[in-house]
């Protein structure tokens, strides 16, 4: 008789509890996935480019331009390393707000302290003269949570005493 009553009752409490226990992780994963996907911001096609400057007027260095629709975030870092000289000089910043950190005589770290507006350009120029043989390589790194689809995150400047080339 007990068996007959159980069959007529339908679903037991034990079955409901087991089903609920298995559904909690599935529901939690479904809720967490959109949050994780939304946590990365795409700043688009920003560009880091080397520049030779203008002899006697503007020193060589780098420009970084934010993409056309999204600002570059504060915390974006440009790491510059040089070769061929004992010291890559003092860097000045125009067009944005950034700190210049001396890592060694031949390397600098430039960190945006405020966002660089969409389409805006920040210039980092050194006191080196293009009449001296040297190379400068720059690499931009976005802070955690940001990506730059289509971005150009590296540039260089090379001077041979006579010619200067930049990418």
Secondary structure, 3 states (H helix, E strand, C coil): CHHHHHHHHCCCHHHHHHHHHHHHHHHHHHHHHHHHHHCCEECCCCEEEEECCECCCECCEEEEECCCCCCECCCCEEEEEEECCCCCCCEEEECCCEEEEEEECCEEEEEECCCECCCCEEEEEECCCCCCCEEEEEEEECCCCEECCCCECEEEEEECCCCEEEC
